[in-house]
Amino acid sequence: TCSGPECGLEGIASPFGIGGKATIEENDVRTSGYEYCEDPSMAPLTIEFSNFQIYNESTWIPVFSDFGMPFCSTSTINVRCNGITYMHVPSYGLKNTSDCALSYMQIIHVPFGSSCEVSTNMGCFGPSCLNHDVSVYYGTSTESTPIMSGSVESQPQLSFGVPSECLTEVLLSQSSSIFDLSTLQGMAANTLSNDAISEFLCIKNHDLILERYALAVLNSTVQFKSTNWQAHQCHGWGIPAVKTTCRNATITGLFVGADSYSRRGTIPTELALLTNVVHLALTGGAFLGTIPKLPTSILTLELWGNSLRGTIPSHFASITGMQNLALSENLLSGKISTELSKLDLIGLWLDTNQLTGTIPSELGSITKLQTLTMVGNSLTGEIPTEMENLSSLRYCEIDNSFTGGPALPVCNRNG
């Protein structure tokens, strides 16, 4: 067991296991690298070289007599985290072209909670440069999805973040992209790694940090007009752009309105992690794309005033307790889903979309429905006779284009 900044800096006797396969024997040279470490503050990474380009006399100037032809070579590689070098390995030419078809792996350790970069040098001589793929994996094998991957030629520098040990353990179960700082998930994980409360919440209750992660992904998506990201999600997080309500320190309501965001984006699937939310309001124009699966705990869902496309999702039927569904003023198309009849809705707002087809007769079975708006679509046909079963209906708006069916006195006809 070791600890501290020098933990594991014992050197790597045979970098990437190349050893005797190299053109120059380097077995007696120890290359710097944090290969072995039991310090709990160090995270294991596996670096993989693969897909080597093979060179011959026509593609390479033989500046070194010890390079036989044809041949391939690894690149020089440096791994730095928070300004400290955690591995440096020079390039190695491989003797046999059969070895160029293999992959080579090296395990190192870097601190949790750090920002890292893997830099490679192509080693250009004349018109040709060394080239192969470099992949970085979290853990001690290559069985998972790589953190980052690219060729030496196209991506000579790979940047990524390593969250704290607790955050890595919890968030990695949600997405392998948490290390990639160019993704929404990676940006969210990096935000949590650098605030004052997330590590405490992670250790205390994994469900709380998953809630906070969902909010961080949402913020990475639309960039809310707020700087209050250090606060607890139930005590001022995201204000004034975002409002939350809570019970027993967990989110029960999330409200996003107009003029609260800096850019538009899709509704992140991570919002399904808000497993106790009963009122979700994402309104005011921030959101594009289709509607993903959302928490099944929702009672009121407000998505009006956006640019959401696609059909009304059939998976709404899984939100069995939903009472109010507001989808007005979007770009939703297709037929009205018959799955909505499986819900005990009180209010249903579908106006000002691009819905087509007829009104499904199944809507007549939603006997608790009090408010229904469908005006401003391209619906046709007759009003189903089953709609007369809506005895609780108090307010209704439909287009004047329907050719027949029951009168439905409470319905205002437009157009």
N, C-alpha and C positions, 0 to 999 in steps of 0.2 A: 504494500500500500504506500502511495506517495501523495503529496499534496503540494500546493503552491505553484508558482509560475514555471518552475523547472520540472514539474511532474511529467515523467515519461520521456524526457529529452535524452534518451539513451542512444539514439542513432538507429538507423535501419541498416542491418548488415547486408541484405540483398533486396534492394528496392524493387518492388513489383514482382519479386520472385524471378527476375530475369537471370541473375547469376551467370552461370557458364554459357548462356545463350548469347551473351554480348560479344561484340568483336574484340573488345579489350576487357580482360578479366578485372573485375572490380570487387571481387569477394572480400578483399582485405581492406576495403575502404568503407567506412561507416558514414552513411549520408544522414544529414540532420533530419529528424522527424519524431513527432510524438507518437510512437508506434504502440507502446504498451502503457496502460495507465489504469489505476483503480480509483483515482480521485473522482468522487461523485459529481464534481463540478465540470467534468470533462465529458463531451459528447463523442461517441464513436462515429466516424465517417469512413466509407470505403470509396477510394478513387479507382476507377477502371479505365484502362487504355484498351481500345479495340479498333477493328476496321482499319488496319494500317495500309497506307499506300506503298506499293512496291516500285522501286526505281531501278533503271538499267542505264547502260551507257548513253542512250539517246535522250534521256530525261534528267541526267545528273552529271555535273562536272566532278570527276573523281579527285577531289582535293586532298583526300586522305588515303594513303596507300593501304591502310588496314581495312578499308571498306571494299569488300569484294562485290562483284556485280552478278546478279541483281541483289538488292538488299532493301530493308526497311529500318526505321529508327523511331524511338520514342522522342518526344520533345522534352526540353527542359521544363520543369514544373515547379511552381512556388505556391504554397498555400499560406495565406495570411489572414488572421482574424484580429480585429481591433488594433491593427498596426503591428502585430507580432507575427513573425514567421513560424509556422508550425510544421512545415515540411519544405525542403529544397532538394530536388533530385535532378542531376544533369541528364543530358540526352544519352541514350544507349543505342548503338546500331546492333541489329540482330544478324547473326551469322547465316542462318538458313531461312529461305523464303517460307518453308513450312511453318516456322515459328511466327511468321507475320500473320498467319490465319488465326492465331490464338488471341485470347483476351488476358490481360494482366491486371491484378488487383493489389492495392496497398491499403491497409487499415491504419488510420491515424486518429488522434484524439484532439479535439479543440474545445474551448470553454462553451458551456451552455450560455445563452443570452448574448451571443456575439454576432457581429456582422463580418462575413468572410468573403474572400475572393480567391479563385483558383486562376493563376496566370500561367500561360504556356508560351514558349518561344518556338516558332516553326523552324528555326535554323536554316535560313535560306543561303544557298551557295549557287551563284550563277542564276540561271533561269528557274530553278526548282527549289521547292521548300518542303520540309518534312510535314507530313499530315497524317492524322489519325483522329479517332473520336475520343473524347474525354467525358466520362459520366461520374457524377457524385451521388452517393447513396447515403442515407442515414442508417446507421447500424453497421454490422460486421459482415454483411453479405450483399449480393447484388440481386436478391430475390424480390425486393420491393420496387416501386416506381422510383426512378432517379429524382433527386432534388433538382439537379440541373444536368443538361447534356448538350453537347455540341462538338463540332470538329475544331481542331486547332486552327485551321485556316479561316473558318467563318466566325468562330467565337473564341478568340485567344484569351479572353477573360470572362469567367463565370462568377457572378456575384450572387450571394444568397445570405439569408439570416438563419441563425440557430436559436430558437426561443429558449426560455428557461426549461429546466428538466420537467417540471410539472406541466407547463404549457405544451411542450412537445408531446408528452405522453397523452394528454387529453385531446389536443387538436389534431394530432396525426390520425386519430380514429375517424376524423371527419373529412380530411383532405390531405393528400400528399403534396399539395401546392403551398403549404404553409411556409416552406423554406424559400420559395421563389418570390423575391421582392417585386417582380414585375406583375404578379397576379393579385387579384383582390384579396384572396385568402392570405397570401404572403404579406401584403401590406397590413392587413388586419392583425395578423400574428405579431408583426413587428411593432405595431402600435401598442398591443397588450404587453409586449416585452419591455417597453420603455415607459409605462405609466407606473404610478405609485401603488396601485391597489390590486392589480390583476393577479400578481403572484400570491398575495394573501387569499384572495377569493378562490384561486385554483386549489390551493392546499386545503382550504376550509370546505369547499363544496364544488364538485365538478360541474354540477348543473348550473351554478351561478356563473362560472367562467364561460360555459357554452352560450349562455344568454349574452354575456358581454362580447363574446366573439361574433355572434350574429349581428349585434349592433355595430361592431367595428367593420364588418364586411359591408353592411348597409351604408355606413359612412364612406367607406372606400369607393363605393359604387357611385354615389351622387354628391359627395363632398358637401356636407351640411355647412351652413353659414354659422359656425360656432367654433369656439376654441376650448370649450369646457369638457375635454375628454378624460381628465383625471378624476372626475367625480364618480361616485357610485352610480350605477344605472338607475337606482331608485331615488337618488338625491342630487338631481341637477345635471346628470349626464346629457350633453348635447343641447342644453337650453341656450338661446331661445328657439332654435330651429326645430328641436324635437321635444316632445312632452311624453313622459311615461307615468303610468300609475302602477302601484305595486301593492301586494299583500304578502305579509310574511317574507319580505325582502326579495320577492320574485316578481317579475313583470306580469301585470295583468292587462295593461293597456299601452299601446304605442301609437302616437299621433304625429303625422308629418303633413304639413299644409303647404300652401303656396308660398313662393318666394323664400323658401328655407334651404335651397340647394344651389350648388354652383354648376352642376352639369347633370345631364339626364342619363339614366341607365336602366337595366333590367332589374326586376324584383329578385333579390338573391334567394336561392334555395335554402340558405342557412337560416332564414326566418322560421323555418319549421322547428328550429331548436327552441323557440319561445313556447314551450309546451304548456304554459299556464295562461297565455294571453287570451282574453275573452273579447277584447275590442281592438281591432287592428284597422287603422285609418292611414292609408298611403294615398293622399290626394294632392291636387294642385299642380300636376303636370310633370312631375319628376321622372315618371316611369314609362318605359317602352317594352316591347317584346310581348311574350306570352305570360300567362299567369301560372306560376309554379305551384307545387303542392305546399300547402300552408298548414299551420297548427290545427289539429282537430278539436282543440279546446275553444275555438272562436264561436262567439255568439253574434257579434256584429262585425261585418267586413265591409269597409268602405274603400273602393278603388276608383271612385269617379274622378273625372277631370284629368285623365292621363292620355296616353297614346298607346294603350294596350291593344294588341292584335290577337288574331287566332279565334278559336271558338270558345264558348263558355265551357270551362273544364268539367268533365264528367266526375273528376275526383272531388268536386264539391260535395258529392253525396256522402263522402266519408266524414264530413264535418257535421255529424248528425244533430248537434244541438244548435246549429246556426239559426238565428231568428231574423236577421236583417242582412240583406245582400244588396249593395249599391254599386252597380257597374256602369252608371250613366256616363255619357260624354267620353267615350273611348272609340276605338276602331274595331270592335269585336264583330266578327262575321259568322256566317253559317246559320244553322238552325238553333232555335232555343232548345237547350238540352232538356230532355224528359227526365233526367236525373234530378232536376230541381224539385220534382214532385215528391221525392223521398224525404224532403226536409219540411219541418213544421215552421215555415217562414211566416213572419208577421208583415215584413216589408220586402218588396222586390222592385228594384229600380234598374230597368234595362234601356231606358230612353237614350236617344241620340247616339246610336251605334250604326252598324251596317248589317244588322241581322236580316236574314231572308227566310223564306218558307212560310208556313202557317203557324198559328198559335197552337201548340200541342194541347190536345184535350186533357192530358194528364195534369195540367195546371189546375184544373177544376177540383182536384183532390186535396189541394192545400187549403183546407177549410178554415184555418186560422188567419189567412192572409187578409190584412187590413188595407195595405197600400200596394198598388201595382201601376207601374208606368212603363209603357212600351212605345211611346210616340217617337217619331224621328228615325224609324228604321225602314226597311223595304219588305215588311211583312204583307202577306196577301191572303185571300181566301175568306172564309166565314169565321165569325166568332164561335167557338165550339159551344154546343148546348151545355156541356159539363160546367161551363163557367158560371151557370146559374146556381151551382152548389156553393159558391163563395159567399156564404151568408154573413161573414164577418167583414166583407169588403166595405171600406168607408171612402176611399179615394182611389180614382183610377184615371189614367190618361192613355188613350189609344188613338191611332190614326183614323181618319174618316174614310179610308179606302176599303175597309172590310165590307163585303157584299151582302152579308146576311148574318143570321144567328140571333141570339137573344139580345134584347135592348140594353140590358145592364144600365139602369138609370144612374148609378153612381159614377159612370165613366164619362169623362169629358172627351169629346172627339175633336181632333185637330186636323188641319190640312184639307 
